[in-house]
Amino acid sequence: CDLIHFREAVVSTQSTGDSSANMASSTTNVFLFVPNLIGYARVILMLVAFYFMTNPEMYQITVACYLLSQLLDAFDGHAARLLGQCSKLGAMLDQLTDRCSTLGLVMALGILYPDWFLFFQCYAVLDIASHWLHLTASHYSGATSHKQIDLSENPVLYYYYQNRTVLFSMCAGNEMFFSFLYLLSFSEGPIVGGVGLFRTIVIFSAPVMVLKSVISIVQLVAAAKNIVIVDTEEHDRARR
């Protein structure tokens, strides 16, 4: 989700950079952009969730703060475009908050479900590595290479990033899985049809989590190919 925000921020700031530099370079305070204020609120909510995360008496507040932080992720990008306040700072703040909040929750789940600790480790590594490599590859390719792999050549990533409904559904389903898995460690929740609601949500959102992990692997491989293209061009130029 955050990669789209980053690309839009880069395009927006580059396209308006010259005019805005002359008009408001001395007065614009990017730190106080509305989308960035939303980002700060997300960080605060994330830290509150972290503080209470292993307290069995505060698990409801933990999930409320965590999910609210994730929900605000759907608004900062819209606010940036609506108000003309896209910024590289906001894009990076958004991405780092997403990655750090997920990492914090997964670390807590590793404590709550020690038998699945290896799974949570692998998920955290894949999530961070795939996003970081993809962002780095985009930067390298945009700066030095005209042969960047087009997403249209990768139908999985193309459909994932170009269809906002799919993107939002995948991100929401993934967060639902981990959030309710966390809740399930403390309670089954309301009983519906003889089955706890929290367990039901975990079961139905699990395929989304698996699919998103597969997409992360595809993203990791595609990003590696992009970087290899840049490396190949640099070595070819060096030999000339």
Stockholm file with secondary structure:
# STOCKHOLM 1.0

chainA/1-240         CDLIHFREAVVSTQSTGDSSANMASSTTNVFLFVPNLIGYARVILMLVAFYFMTNPEMYQITVACYLLSQLLDAFDGHAARLLGQCSKLGAMLDQLTDRCSTLGLVMALGILYPDWFLFFQCYAVLDIASHWLHLTASHYSGATSHKQIDLSENPVLYYYYQNRTVLFSMCAGNEMFFSFLYLLSFSEGPIVGGVGLFRTIVIFSAPVMVLKSVISIVQLVAAAKNIVIVDTEEHDRARR
#=GR chainA/1-240 SS CHHHHHHHHHHHHHHHHHHHHHHHTTTCCGGGCHHHHHHHHHHHHHHHHHHHTTCTTSHHHHHHHHHHHHHHHHHHHHHHHHHTCCCHHHHHHHHHHHHHHHHHHHHHHHHHCGGGHHHHHHHHHHHHHHHHHHHHHHHHHHHHCSCCCCGGGSHHHHHHHHCHHHHHHHHHHHHHHHHHHHHHTTCCCSEETTEEHHHHHHHHHHHHHHHHHHHHHHHHHHHHHHHHHHHHHHHHHHHC
#=GC SS_cons         CHHHHHHHHHHHHHHHHHHHHHHHTTTCCGGGCHHHHHHHHHHHHHHHHHHHTTCTTSHHHHHHHHHHHHHHHHHHHHHHHHHTCCCHHHHHHHHHHHHHHHHHHHHHHHHHCGGGHHHHHHHHHHHHHHHHHHHHHHHHHHHHCSCCCCGGGSHHHHHHHHCHHHHHHHHHHHHHHHHHHHHHTTCCCSEETTEEHHHHHHHHHHHHHHHHHHHHHHHHHHHHHHHHHHHHHHHHHHHC
//
